[in-house]
Structures are given as structure tokens and as C-alpha cells.
Amino acid sequence: MISAPVLVEGYAAVFGAADLSGDVVRAGAFARSLKSGPVPMLLQHRQGAIAGRWTRIIEDGRGLFVRGLIERPGAQTLARAGLDGLSIGFRARFWTPRVGGGRDLKEVDLVEVSLVAEPMQPRARFSIIAAAARAA
């Protein structure tokens, strides 16, 4: 049985909100990186664990918005069972330390966006928009 892709969307980063490590992503931090091409959709940041593909990644007034298709049956099962976290894999290019810990991230290289159980940024979540019926 082949599963039809599951369409999801949400925010992989929220501007101006500290994550659990104290990092704060600033608006515009992804602008340069997004011009570099596609970013993989991984499961739990595991290299090679492709969950599907992102069809849209943009910065808007709230944060880094993502929309994509979960194509792997195992990842689809997890999403249908309640997995709804998003997490960014990145390299910080330009940042300043924050008082009390963490960094103000002003420019980052986005490496991947993962579906995760426990995101570092608690507000980084996705929702299932459309889940097609299973096809043979």
C-alpha cells in the first residue's frame, strides 16, 4: 500500500521569541540562506532520514513559515498520531550574545527543517492541512 503525501504547514522559527536555550531569531535572519536552494525535511534531525519535502519556505511577519509534503509512511504515521513540532538545523553566521544567555541570531545558514517531538522553540509547530486517503 502506498500512502498519499500529507500536506503540512507551520512555523519552524518564531521571530523575537527566545527558545529553550535562550536563542532569539531576528527577522531577516534567513533571507540570504533562502536564496541558496531547497532545504531538506528530516525526521528528528537525523541525517538521511528524509520525511518528505518542503514546497514553500518563506520569512513573513511572524517567522519562518514552511509548507510541505510528508511522503514517508513512518513519518506520516507519527504526524497523524500527534507529532507536530518543527526544529531548524542551522549554522549561525552573525549573532550577538544576549544578557542572561543565548544569542540574538541575526543571520543564519538554514541547513534543514525537521519534524520533531520536542522543538527547542516551543511555538514552532505544524498542522496537517490535508491528508489524502490511502491509495493502493
N, C-alpha and C positions, 0 to 999 in steps of 0.2 A: 504494500500500500504506500502510495506517495502522498505526502501532505502538501496542501497548497500553502504558499507563504502566508505568514501572519504579519499584517501591517501594524506598525507601532510608531508612536511619536512621543516626544517629551523633551525635557531639558537635561543635557549632560553636564552643564555648568550653569550656575546662577550668579550673575554679576553682583558684587558688593556684599555677598554673604559668606561669612567665614565657614570653612569646612571643619571637620573634627580635628585637623592638625593645625588650625589657625590660618591656613592659606585663604586669601581672598582673590578671586579672579576679577580683573577690571575689564570694563567694556573696551573692545578693540584688541584684546589680548590675542585673539585667534585670527585677526584679519590677514596677516601675512601668511600664516600657515595654511589657511583655507584655499589659497591660490595654488598650492602645491599639488593638488590632485586628491584622489579618493583616500578615505581613511577606513581601515577595516572595522567590522563589527565582530568583536570577540566575546567569548563567554568567560567571565571571571578573570580577565586579563591574561589568560593562558595563551601563549604564543602558539599559533597553528589551530586554535580552537575557534574556527570561523563559525559564527552563529547565523550569519546572513550577510546582508549588505545595506549600507546606508544609501538612501536615494536622495536625501537632502540634508545638508548641514549648513546652517547659517547663524550669524550673530543677529539678534534682534534686541529690542529694548530691555528684555528680561535676562537673556543669557545666550547660551549656545543651544539652539534648537536643532533637534535631529528627528528625521523620519526615515524609516527603513523597513525592510522585509526580513523577518526571521525565517530562514529557509531550512535549517537543520531540525529534524523531528525532535531530537532531545531538547534543544533549546526552546522549541515551540511548546513542548510539554511543560517545561519549567515556567514559561511565561503564563500559560493557561492556569497553572497551579498557584500563581501569585507572585512569581519573580517579577519585580518592577523597578529595580534600581539601575542607575546608569553611573558610569565612572569613566573619567578621561585618563588615558595614558599620555603623558606629555613630558617634554623637556623644557625647563624654564630658561628662557633666553635673556629676559630683562625683568628684574624684580628688586624690591627693596624690603628690608626686614620690617616687621610690624612690632610695635611695642607690645610686650606680653607674649610674643611668639608668633610663628608663622611668617608668611611672606605676602606682600602685595604683588601679585603676578600681573605684570603689565604687557609682556609679550611671551608667548609660549609656542613651541612646535608641537602641534597635536599629532600624536603617533597612532592612537586608536581610541575607540569608544566602546566600552564593554557593557554587557548586560551583567549585573551583579546582584547578589543577595543583600549586601550591606554597603551602600555607597558612602564614600568619605564625606560627600556633601549630601546631607540627609534630604535636601529638597530636589536632588537630581533623580527624577523618576520618569518612567514612561507608562503609557497606557496602550492597551490594544485598541486599535481603531477598527480593524476588520479582520476577522478570522474566517477564511473560507472553509467550506465543508471539505472533508477528506475526499480525495479522488483516488480511484484505483489505477 
